[in-house]
């Protein structure tokens, strides 16, 4: 039975992300088997310019465009859309990186698992490295010194059986669903994190409040992920 939940999918742009990634990402979202009338795509253009405004309009017709006057980062950008979507009464809220492509049944499995699992309040898709059959993340862990890392990184997808997926401490913000009650009770993302660890900190607060985090393994997302970082990214 297909989910009847209303889902807001949120993408955040900054600078040339829309030019490089939006066409492929949005095309994969438009091809979803999940009912279009139950889905709304929000795109937040951080520190928008006429060029980024045109890129988004050209590559994502039909999406709701929200523009900010400054770069609010990942947390602040998502919060901009979350405030609008919460007012519109959506049931589920999905944060999705723009540098991803999703399988056509991605949202059907993600929302369906959220419906079936009343015990889970935050769910992550299985994230594969783009162009490969290798894992980017099947749920993230927190190392004892506070460093977050991707579970299963680099392993072949076929090597991991669903029953053997390791436990997860927090969901990757690359493809992360939060049920409405999670944001209503825990609050939104803490914007001072700006980029990185916003997802970890939110899931930590949610778990302290009694919510649980889990994996929707049939919901598959491919991520153009590169672990190599320039110095400013390492700082954040």
C-alpha positions in Angstrom: 0.0 0.0 0.0 1.5 3.3 -1.1 2.0 6.1 1.5 -0.5 8.9 1.5 1.8 11.2 3.6 2.6 14.7 2.3 6.3 15.1 1.7 8.4 18.3 1.4 11.8 17.7 -0.3 14.3 20.4 0.4 17.4 21.3 -1.7 19.9 24.0 -0.8 21.9 25.9 -3.3 25.0 28.1 -3.0 27.0 29.7 -5.8 27.5 27.2 -8.7 25.9 24.2 -7.2 22.7 24.7 -9.2 24.7 25.1 -12.4 26.7 21.9 -11.7 24.2 19.6 -10.1 20.5 20.7 -10.2 19.5 19.4 -13.6 20.3 15.8 -12.9 19.0 15.9 -9.3 15.7 17.5 -10.3 15.2 15.2 -13.2 15.5 12.2 -10.9 13.0 13.8 -8.5 10.5 14.5 -11.3 10.7 10.8 -12.3 9.6 9.5 -8.8 6.9 6.8 -8.5 5.6 8.6 -5.4 2.5 10.7 -6.2 3.4 14.1 -7.4 0.4 15.6 -5.8 1.7 14.5 -2.4 5.2 16.0 -3.0 6.5 19.5 -3.1 10.1 20.4 -3.9 11.6 23.5 -2.1 14.9 25.0 -3.3 16.6 27.5 -1.1 19.0 29.8 -2.9 21.5 31.0 -0.3 22.9 34.5 -1.0 21.1 34.5 -4.4 22.2 36.3 -7.5 20.3 36.9 -10.8 22.5 34.1 -12.3 21.6 31.5 -9.7 17.9 32.6 -9.8 17.9 31.9 -13.6 19.8 28.6 -13.2 17.2 27.3 -10.8 14.2 28.6 -12.8 15.6 27.0 -16.0 16.6 23.6 -14.4 13.8 23.1 -11.8 10.5 24.4 -13.2 7.7 23.8 -10.8 9.9 23.9 -7.7 9.2 26.5 -4.9 12.1 28.9 -4.9 13.1 30.6 -1.6 15.8 33.2 -1.7 18.1 34.4 1.1 20.0 37.7 1.2 23.0 36.0 2.8 24.6 32.5 2.9 22.9 30.9 5.8 24.7 27.6 5.4 23.2 24.1 5.3 21.3 24.4 8.5 20.0 27.9 7.9 19.1 27.2 4.3 17.1 24.1 5.3 15.5 26.0 8.2 14.2 28.6 5.7 12.3 25.9 3.8 11.3 24.0 6.9 9.5 27.1 8.4 7.5 27.4 5.2 6.8 23.7 4.8 5.7 23.3 8.5 3.2 26.0 8.0 1.8 24.2 5.0 1.1 21.0 7.0 3.5 18.5 5.5 3.9 15.2 7.3 7.5 14.4 6.3 10.5 16.6 5.5 13.4 15.3 3.5 16.7 17.1 3.3 18.5 16.1 0.1 21.9 17.3 -1.2 21.7 18.9 -4.6 24.7 16.8 -5.7 22.7 13.6 -5.6 20.5 11.5 -8.0 17.8 9.3 -6.6 16.3 6.0 -7.9 12.8 6.4 -9.2 11.3 4.5 -6.2 13.6 6.4 -3.7 10.8 8.4 -2.1 8.2 5.7 -2.3 10.5 3.5 -0.2 11.6 6.3 2.1 8.1 7.5 2.9 6.8 4.0 3.0 9.4 2.9 5.6 8.5 6.0 7.6 4.9 5.0 7.6 5.6 1.4 8.6 8.1 2.2 11.3 6.3 4.1 14.0 9.3 3.5 16.2 11.6 5.6 14.0 11.3 9.3 13.7 14.4 10.1 11.5 15.3 7.9 8.6 18.2 7.9 6.2 18.3 6.6 2.6 21.1 4.2 1.6 23.6 6.5 0.0 25.9 5.1 -2.6 28.9 6.8 -4.2 27.8 8.2 -7.6 28.7 6.0 -10.6 29.5 3.0 -8.4 28.0 0.1 -6.4 29.9 1.2 -3.3 28.6 2.6 -0.1 28.8 6.3 0.9 26.8 5.8 4.0 24.3 3.3 5.5 24.0 5.5 8.6 26.6 7.5 10.4 28.5 6.8 13.6 30.0 9.0 16.3 33.6 8.1 17.3 34.4 8.4 21.1 36.3 11.7 20.5 33.2 13.2 18.8 34.2 12.7 15.2 31.4 11.6 12.9 32.0 9.1 10.1 30.1 7.2 7.4 29.2 3.6 8.1 30.2 1.2 5.4 32.1 3.7 3.4 33.8 2.2 0.3 32.3 -1.3 0.7 30.4 -2.9 -2.1 26.7 -2.6 -1.6 26.3 -6.4 -2.3 28.6 -7.1 0.7 26.1 -5.7 3.2 23.0 -7.6 4.1 20.1 -5.6 5.5 20.0 -7.7 8.6 23.7 -7.0 9.3 23.7 -3.2 8.8 25.5 -1.7 11.8 23.6 0.6 14.3 23.6 4.3 13.5 24.1 7.3 15.7 22.9 9.9 13.3 21.5 10.2 9.8 23.4 11.8 7.0 22.0 15.1 5.9 22.6 14.0 2.3 19.3 12.1 2.3 17.5 12.5 5.6 13.8 12.3 6.4 12.4 13.8 9.6 8.8 13.3 10.7 6.8 16.4 11.6 6.8 15.6 15.3 10.5 15.6 15.4 10.9 19.2 14.4 7.9 20.3 16.5 9.3 18.8 19.6 13.0 19.1 19.1 13.2 22.3 17.1 15.0 23.0 13.8 18.7 22.8 13.0 21.2 24.9 15.0 22.4 27.4 12.4 25.8 28.2 14.1 27.1 24.8 12.8 26.7 26.4 9.3 27.8 23.3 7.4 28.8 19.8 8.7 27.6 18.3 11.9 24.2 20.1 11.7 22.7 16.6 11.1 24.7 15.0 13.9 23.7 17.6 16.4 20.1 17.5 15.5 19.9 13.7 15.7 21.7 13.9 19.1 19.0 16.2 20.4 16.3 14.1 19.0 17.7 10.9 20.6 17.9 12.7 24.0 14.3 13.5 23.5 13.4 9.8 23.0 13.3 9.7 19.2 15.0 7.0 17.2 17.1 7.1 14.0 17.1 4.3 11.4 17.9 3.3 7.8 15.5 2.9 4.9 17.7 0.5 3.0 15.5 0.1 -0.1 15.5 3.9 -0.6 18.6 4.4 -2.7 20.4 7.7 -3.4 23.6 8.3 -5.3 25.9 11.0 -4.0 28.8 12.8 -5.9 30.8 12.6 -2.7 34.5 13.4 -2.4 36.2 13.0 1.0 39.1 15.3 0.0 38.6 18.7 1.5 40.1 22.1 1.1 41.2 23.8 4.3 38.1 26.0 4.8 35.9 22.9 4.6 38.1 21.1 7.1 37.7 24.0 9.4 33.9 23.8 9.3 
